[in-house]
Amino acid sequence: MRSAIFFLLSASFLGAFIDAEPAAAASLGRYEVVGVEEGDMLKMRGGPGTGYNVIVGLPNGTALRVHSCEQTGGTRWCRVSLVRARGLKGYVSWAYLRKT
């Protein structure tokens, strides 16, 4: 009986942990573009690196949702989507993002 209760509690704990992880991994939260020089824009690219095509330029203050990040060479690249146009997705440099 004691082992059955322990098993059920363990299974419940692991189930809660496994269910929670994908939700947390789905988004790191909302960020905004910062630090772009006057008259310039942050380039959202098709992949994590400068060798990928530019999708769109983002001015300072653009609201983004960060989904994941990865290190490529010396730059941390984040997969993002625009808050106001969720279908528009790409990669930007982490250096130009600030948590909101």
N, C-alpha and C positions, 0 to 999 in steps of 0.2 A: 504493500500500500504506500509506504513512504517513498519508494523509488518511482512509483507511478505518479505521485504528486510532484516530485522533483522533475520528472520527465515533462509533465504538462507545463510546469512553470518555465522550464528551460525552453521548451518549444514556443511558448507565448512570447518570451523575451526575444528569442532569435527572430521570430516572425515579425515582431514590431520593429526590430533593428533593420531587417532586410527590407520591409515595406517603406521605412523612412528614408533609407539611403537613396533610392532613385529620385525621390522628390527633392531631396537636398541637392543631388547632383544635377538635376534638371536646370537649375539656375543659381548663380552665385549672387543674384540681386540686381538692383538698379544702380546704374552709374551714369555719370555725365562726362562729356568730352571737355578736357581742360588743357591749358598749356600750348595750344596751337598759336603760332605767331599771327599777328595782325595781317589780314589779307590772304591767309592760307587756310587749308582745311586738312583734317585728319583723313587719310585715305582708308576706306573700308575695302579690303581685298578679298578675292575669291578663295584664298588659302593663307596659311600661316607663314608668310614671308614676302619680301619685296619682289620676288619673281612672279608673283601671281597678279592677274589683271585687277585693276582698280574698278570697283563696282560703283562707288559714289564717294564724294567728299563730304565730310561732316564738320561743321563749324563748332567752335566752343559753345558749350551749353546744350548740345544735342543729348537727349535722354536715350540711354541704351540699356538693354538687359543682357548681362553677361551669362553665358551658358556654360562655358568651360575655358580653361587656359592651358597652354602648353609652351614649353621652352623650345625655340628653334634658333640654334646658334646663340648669339648673345642677347636675343630679344624674346621677351615673353609675349606671345600672341594669344588673344582671347577671341573665341567665337561669340559673336554678339548678334542681336537683332534690335531694330529700332523699336522703341516703346510705342510710337504712333503709327508704325507700319511693320507689324510683327513678321510679315512675310519677307521683308528685306533683311537678309542675313549675310554675314561675312566675318572677316577677321580684322582686328585692329590691334595696334601696339598697346600693351598694358600701361606703358609710361604716360599715356595721355588720358587715363581714366581716373575718376574720383568717385567714391561711393557716395550715394545720396540718401 
